[in-house]
Amino acid sequence: MKQSVGEEMLSICTMCLLLVCLTMILLPAHGDAQNIDTSRNRVITDLKVPFALIGSIKPRSTNEIQSSNWILGCETLDRDMTDYEQYKAYIAPLGIKRLRMQAGWAKTEKTKGVYDWAWLDNIINDAAKQGFQPWLETGYGNPLYEGGGGITLSGGIPTSAVALKAWDKWVDALVKRYKDKVKDWEIWNEPNFGDNEINRPELVAALNIRTAEIIKKNQPAATISGLAMGHISLDYADAFFRVIHQKKKMNLFDNMTYHDYVYNPDANYGHVGDLRRVLDKYAPQVKLRQGENGSPSFGGPNRGAIGDYDWTELSQAKWNIRRMLGDLGHDIESSILGIIDMNYPKTGPITRMNVKGIIESDSTKRAIRPKMAYYAMQNVAAIFDHSLQRLKDLHPTFNADPRVDTLEHRYAKNTDRSISVYGYEKISTKMQLYSIWNDEYIPTNSNTTRNITLTFLNANFSEPVYVDLITGAVFEIPSGNWTRKGNKYTFKDMPIYDSPILIADKSLIPTR
């Protein structure tokens, strides 16, 4: 039957409405990680590798990984600079289990003695449900109380008797509420930051002790990190450690944490070694943990640490994975700031968007898309987990002749240029991989390589491959580019640049 014009228009409108409804049903819900590219070509650079491409790294989700060295920075939720709902779906595909977060005294207690836990319940409960492990920091202060301390970066600690009593009650309630979901704690953040004159090391040590005692009272098996130093000050650290040692309270702490932002991520390990020696005077059993570090994706003033450089998403990705693998090579747990760009207010030391996030955001705090660093870190997390152990005796040598009377691991290179080389083996199979990069300078926006020949003694490969961790590309190493003589493996003309590559047994690389 022929329709009238009115009937035809009604039919068209009905169809349009159905299409709109169907589209709304099919579109990902708010906060879903709909912008994660899962294709093998999700990152493409102009890196030239003269070997045959055989695949790419297959990402592994959080629930596929038992444990690893990495911690993901989910900071500033306590000051509403980011929105957990926006990025929570991006965490599991990244493959990192531990999340650093701030508990937010001032956000929780807005009326004296009344705690509104709803905001933090939502985050901690969701994180636990997804199998994440929150590393929860007690901080900052609370202006409700005179002498209650500051509520932002560089804010002073609580100092008055009334404020400290209120702090104790909040910490006590915090630990009791979340002790079944949170096992890892940290006390305050960057007390030595900027020109703060309130946070003298002796006072901060006292706050650390009283807070740690409350945590341990409620949760004896808790892991507690102290100090949380912003940039390494050896004098400050020494005074802080001395107080805790003199009061015989070092047994309360498992870690002392530091945040040492430097332009070249490989340039600070001497300084970290100095900090380790200071801590060894008082507590050699306490570990150092790198508690916060990251790189911007573009430069500019007032955007936070190390902003004064021509950063790009490529150099950010290089920086982040060099820091991750450099820390791993020094047996230091490593936390990367952060999951998403942080929308700082117009007051304080940081007045513009802090673009260290591995997800792009804007003034509305929405998750726009993963940056190149997200995928690079995803590649690292897919490979380096609890199943690998570091070859702690690996050292450079100028004598690459294999010796049958030793099981020591050594490597030689045909250049005097500085490169980082760390070795690992699969605990179950003893198959090996080596992470290698040019560490001489700040990560660049160029992918120019230098061909370097490397020899490894007491190595173990069945089918060696070359892996680029920025793109995730896995290449066959041609037979003409590698040889084996007993326990000596030589890899000729390997393209090395200022981002980590791997020479690895193929069995250690999850490949698609």
N, C-alpha and C positions, 0 to 999 in steps of 0.2 A: 504494500500500500504506500502510495506517495505521501511523504511527510510535508506538512506546511512549513513555511519559513520559521515560524515560531517554534514548532516542534523540533525542527532541525537544530535551531540554536540551543534549545533545551538539551538535546542529546549531546551536542558538542560541549556545553557547560558541564553536563554530568560526567562526560569522559575526562574533561580537564580536572574536575574535582577528584575523580578516582585516581588519576595519575599523580596528583599532588599528594593524596593520602598514601599511595603506594610508595612514592619517593620518601615521604617522611618515615615510613616503616623501614625502608631499606637503608636510609642514611644512618651512619654510626651515631650512637647516643653521645651526649655531652661528656667530654673527658676521655672518650675512646681514642686509642692510638691509631687513628685512621690514616695518618700521614707517614707511617713507617714504611719505607720502601724495602720490600723483601726480595727484590730481584738480585741476581748475581752481579748486575752492572749498576748497583745503586750508587757507587762512587766511582767516578772515572777521572783520572788525572793524566797529565802528559808524561808520566814516568815511562821510560823506555827500558824494557827488559828483553834481551835478545833470545829468550827461551820460549818453548811452546807452552801456551796456557792450557792447563788441564782441569781447571775448576776454580772455585772460590770457597772461602771459609763459610761453613754453615753455622749460623748463630745458634746459641744454646740459651734457653730460657732459664730463669732463676730456679725453677723446680727440677731442672736437669743437672744442676750443679750442687754438690754437697757443701763445699766451702771454697773460699779463695782469699787472696790477699787484699781484695779491694773493698772500699767503702765509698758510697755515693753520697755526695753532699746534697741534702734536702733542707738547707738552712733557710732562715728568715720567715718561716711560716708563722712564728710567734709575733712578727711585726707586720704581717699581712703584705709582704712584698712579693709573695708568690702564692699560688693556689694549688693545693694538693690535688683537688678534684680535676684540675686541668691536665696534670702530668702523670697521675698515678698509673695509668695504663701503659705508659712508656717504660716503666721500671723493669717489669718481668722480662720483656724481650731483650733488654740490655744484658741480662745475665749476671747482675751484681746483687748480692743478698743483703748486705748491711747498709743501713741508711743513717746518716748523721742528721739529727734534728735538735731544735731547741724547744724546751718545754714551756717557756713563756710565763713567768710568775705574774707579770703585770697584766697579761691577757687573760689569765685564769682568775685572779683575785682583783676584781674591780670594786668590790665593796669589802671592807675589812671583815675578815673571818668567813667570807662566803666564796666558795670556789665554784666556778662554772667550767666544768670539764668537757662540755659538749664538743667544742672545736677539736680538742686533743683526742678525745675518745674516738671520734670519727677517723682520725689519722692512724692512731695506734692500732685500733681494732681492724681497720682495713689492711694495714701493713702485715699484721700477724696472720690474718686470713689468707693473704697471698704468699705467705712463707718468707716474708722479709724479716730482718732482724734490726730493729731500731737501736741506734746508739744515741741515747737521749741526754742532752746537756741541761743542767740546771742553770738558769739565767733568764733574763738579766734581772735588774733590780725592780723596785716598785715605788712609784712616787706617792702612793697612799700614805706611806710612813715617812716621817721626818728622818733623814739619814738613810733612806731606803735604797739609795743607789740609782744609777742611770738605767735607762731602758734601751739604749742603742749601743752600737759599736763605739768603743772608747769611754763608755759610761763607767762611773765609779761603783765599787762594790758597796753593799749595805755596811754601815758602820755603827749606827746607834744601837743601844741595847734593845729598844723597842722593835726596831726593824730586824735585827738579827733574830729575835725571838719569833717574829712573824715568818721570817725566812725558814727557820727550823721547822715550824709547823707546816709550812707549805711543802717543803722537801719531804717531810714525814708522810704527809697525805699523798704526795705524788708517787712515792715509791710503793706505798701500800696499795695504791690503785692499779699500778701497772706492773708490779713485780712478776706476774705470771706471763707477761708478754715482752718485758724489757729486762735484759740481763746485763747490758752494757751501758755505763753511765760516764758522763764527763762533767767537770765542775767549772762553770763560768766560761768566758771566751775572750781571749786576747787581753788579759788584764794589763799588759805592758804597752798596749797600743797607743800611739800618738803621744801627746804631752800630758797624759793623765798623771796627776800628782797624788791622787788619793790611793791608788792601788799599789802601795809599797809592797815589796815582796813578802815582808814579814806578815802584813795584814792579809794578803791573798793566801799565804800558806795557812794561816789560822782559819780562814773561811773554808779552804780545801779540807782541812782536818775535821772540822765540825760537821761539814756536809757529808764527807765520807763515812764518818761514824754513824750518822743517821741512816745512810744507805745500808751499811753493813748490819746495823741492828735489825732492820726489816728484811734484809736479803743477804744472808751471810756469804752466799756463793756469787754475789755480784762481781762483775769486772768494773773497776773504777780507773778512770784516767784523770790525772791532775795536770796542772800548769796551763795547758792550752795557750802557749806563748805565741804571740804575733810577732814574727821576725825574731831571729835568735839573738838574745842578749845574754852573754855568758855570765856577766856579773849578776844580772837579775836572777838567772836560773840558779846560780850558786847560792845566793842568799835565800831563795825559796827552798831549795833542797836542804840547806843547812838547818833551817827551822824545823822542818818535818823530821829530819834525822835526830836532832837534839831532843825532840819530844817523843822519840821512839815510835813514830807513827807511819814509817815507810811501809809497814806491813799492810796498810790499808789500800795501797795503790798497786795496780798491775802495770800501768803505763804512765809515762809522762809525754804529753803531746806538744808538738810545735807546728807552726805555720811559717814556712820560709819561702816567700815568693821571690823568685829570681828570674831574670830574663832568659838565661840559659839554664834549663832544668837540670843539667849535669854539673853545674858549677858550684853547687852548695854542699857536696858531700864531705868536703874537708871541714866545713863549719859544723855540719851535723856530727862528724867524728869528734870535734872539740866538745860539743854538748854532751856526747856520750861519755867522754872522759870526765867531765864535771859530775855527771850523775854517778859514774862508777865510784867516785870518792865516797859517796853516801849510800848508794843502793845499786850494786851491780846486777842484782836480780830483777830490777824493774826495767821493763822494756821502753824503748822510744817508739812512739807511733806518730807518723806524719798525719796530722789531723785535719788539714785543710790546705789545698793548693789547686790552682787551675790557671787557665790562660784566657784572655779575651779573644773574641772572634773578629773584633776590629778595634782600632786604637782611639784614644781621645782622653782629654783631661777629665778629672773628677768621676771616673768610672771604676775606681778601686785600684788595687795593686797592679803593677807592671803595665799600666795602660799606655805609657808613652813609647809606643812602638807601632810600626805599620803592620799590625796583626791582620790576618785573614782567617777564614775558616780552615784553610789548609795548614797554616802555621799553628793555629790553635790545636788542631788534631795532632800534629807532630809533637807539640809541647806536652799535651796530656798523656800520650802513650809513652813518650820518653820518660816522663816523671813516673808513670805507673811501673814501667819495666826497670827504671833505675832504682826505684825503691825496692822492688822485688829482688833485684840483684844485690841489694844491701840488707836483705832480710828485715825490711821495715814495712809494717802495714801502711797502706797508702789510701788516702781519702782525696777524691777529686771534687772540687767545687766548680760547678754544681749542675744539677739536673736541668735547670731552666734559668733563663735570664731573670735578674732580680730588679724589681721596680722600686728603687730607693726613693725616699722622699727628697724634697728640695733643701732639706737642712742636714747638717752633719758633714763628716769628711767625704762621703760619697753622695753626690747630688744628681747624678744622671744614671740611666739604666746601666747596671752592672752586667756586661755581656759575656761573662764567663760561663754562662749556661751552655749545655750541649743540645738544648732545645731552644729555638728562637721564640721570644715572647715580645709583648708590647705593653703599652700603658694600661691595658685592660687585663693583663696577666694571663691571657689565653695562650695555650700551646699552639704555635703556628706550624712548626715542622722541625724534625731533627736536623742538626747541623752535621757537617762531615765528621766532627769529633765523636758524635754519638755512634756512628757506624765503626769508626776506628776503635773506640773503646769496646764496642760489642765484639769486634774481632779478637781483641786481647782477652776478654773475659771468656770467650768460647774455647780458648786453648789452655790458658794458665790457671789451673785449678789445683785442688788438693792432690790430684793424682801425679803431679810432677814434684820432683825435689831438685833443689839447686845443687850444682857441682861446686861445692864450697872451696875446693882446692884448685879451681881453674885459675891459671895465671899465664901471662905472656912469657914467651921464651925466645931466645935467639938460637937455640939448638933444637931443631925439629926432628932430630934422629930419634926413632922410637927406642925405648929402653925396656927390655923384658923384665928387669928386676924391680920395676915400680908400677904402681897403678895410678900415679898422679896424672891429673888432667892438665894439659898445657895447650896453648895455641900460639902460632906464629903468624905474622902478617908481613907482606912485602912492601911496607910503607912505614915512614916515620910519622905520618899524620895520626892524630889521636882519634881512636874509635873505641866505643864501648862494646865489650863482648862479654856476655853472660851465658853460662851453659846449664842445661837442665836434663834430667832423665826421667822417663816414666818409671815409677816405683815398681810396677808389676813386670815390665818387659825389659827394662834397662835401655830401651831405645832413646836416642838423644835429640835435642834441638838446641840451637844457639841463636840468641838475639843479638843483632849487630847494627850499629848506626854510627854515623859521624857525629861526634859530640863536641866539636871545637867551638861552635858558635850558636847564637840564638837561632831557633828554627826559621827557615827562610820560606819565601813564596815560590821558590824554584825547586824543581825535581831533578836537577843535574846530578848525575852519578859519577863515581870514580871506580874504575875496575880495580879490585883488590883481590889478591890471592891469599887464601887463608889455609893454614894447616892445623889440624887438631890431633893431639895424641891421646890415646886411650878413648877414642870416640867409638860410636856404635850406630851405624846406619844400615838399613837394608835397602831402602829406596829413597834417597835424599831428594827433597824438593826445595824450591826457593819460594818464599812467601812474602808478599808486601802487605803490611798490616794496615796501611791507610785504605787501600782499595779492597783488601781481602783476597786478591788474586793469588792463585797457587800455580807455580810453573814447574815443569819438568826441568831438572838439571841434566843437560846432555852428557852422554858418556865421555865425550871429549873434554868436558870441563871438570871432571872429578876422577880421582884415582884413589886406590886403597893399597897400602902395603903394610900387612900385619894390622896393628892397631892405629896406624897413621893414615888419616884421610886428608887429601889435599883438594881444595876447591879453587879452580883457576878462574880469574876474571869475573868475580862476583860483583854485580852493580851495587855499590854501597852509597847511600846518601844520608841526609840529616834526619831521617825518619827510620824507625826500626824495621828491619827485614829479618826473616828467619831462614836459617839453613836447618832443615828438620827432617826427621824420618817421616815419610808420608803417613804412617800409621798414627802419628800424634796430632794430625790436623783434621778436624771434622770438615769434610769437603763435600760440596755438592756440584 
